[in-house]
C-alpha cells in the first residue's frame, strides 16, 4: 500500500514539473546559474557541474520526503 502511494506522489510531482517546464520555464531558469555551479567552455568542449543547484534540489527533495513520509 505504501509503495503505491509513493508511486502516485512521484507521478504527481513529475506531472507538475512537466507543466512548469512547458508553461512556465522562468520558474526553473535558476537551475545551473547559481554561484558555485561550474561551467568550463572551450572551443570544442563544454563541461557543466551543477554543484550548488544539486544541493538546493537535494534539500528541497529531503524536505518534501520528510513532510509526506513521516510516521
Secondary structure by P-SEA (a helix, b strand, c coil): caaaaaaaaaaaaaaaaaaaacccccccccccccccbbbbbcccbbbbbaaaaaaaaaaaaaaaaaacccc
